[in-house]
Amino acid sequence: METGAPEHAATAEAALVGRPNGAAWAAFLAAGIGTFAMGFFVILNVAGIFAAPAVYGPSGGASGRATFAVIAWLISWVVLHRRWRDRHVEPGRISTVTLVLIALGILATFPPLWELL
């Protein structure tokens, strides 16, 4: 008595391989770019190279830095989505780059790092 489960699993897996996944990976990579942009703007501010204007007065320059990071995230998401929406993208390199960008972005927001500048 055969259940056909291995054949069904192989067929389902083969159907997913050729399916476009670029839109999802574009969003994933854009999140890494946005996180890195936030850390980058924080470092530029601490180094005195760029002071973002306050978008909301009580929060000061943090609101400007966050606004610029959101703009960087949104632009990168739109550009990547338009380029990858109909493609099948291999996730290996993109996930690695995204995780590195997120780690660097978070690291750049910590004050002990600023003291090294």
C-alpha positions, -999 to 999 in steps of 0.1 A, spaced: 0 0 0 16 33 -12 5 66 1 21 87 -26 35 112 0 71 112 -13 59 119 -49 36 147 -37 64 163 -16 88 162 -46 62 177 -69 54 205 -44 91 213 -39 97 214 -77 68 238 -81 83 262 -54 118 263 -70 108 281 -101 83 304 -84 92 341 -82 103 351 -47 122 383 -55 96 406 -40 99 390 -6 137 390 -7 136 427 -19 117 435 13 142 415 34 173 432 20 156 466 22 151 461 59 189 455 63 196 486 42 173 507 63 188 494 96 223 502 83 212 536 72 200 544 107 234 534 122 252 553 94 232 586 102 239 582 139 277 578 133 276 608 109 259 629 136 282 618 164 313 626 142 298 660 135 297 654 97 259 656 94 232 668 118 198 658 107 171 684 113 145 677 139 112 666 124 95 665 158 108 690 182 107 671 215 128 642 201 154 664 185 177 651 158 167 615 164 135 621 145 154 635 116 178 605 115 150 581 117 132 599 89 162 597 67 167 560 75 130 553 66 135 572 33 166 551 25 146 519 34 117 529 13 138 539 -18 158 506 -16 126 486 -12 110 502 -43 141 498 -64 148 462 -54 111 452 -57 109 466 -92 141 447 -102 133 414 -85 95 411 -85 93 385 -113 125 366 -105 135 337 -84 162 349 -61 186 325 -43 183 334 -6 218 324 6 238 355 -2 209 380 3 202 367 38 239 369 48 242 404 35 210 415 52 221 400 85 255 417 83 238 451 75 215 447 104 243 438 128 264 468 116 234 492 118 226 481 154 263 482 164 266 518 151 239 530 174 258 520 206 276 548 225 307 528 233 314 526 195 311 564 193 340 569 218 363 552 193 357 580 168 
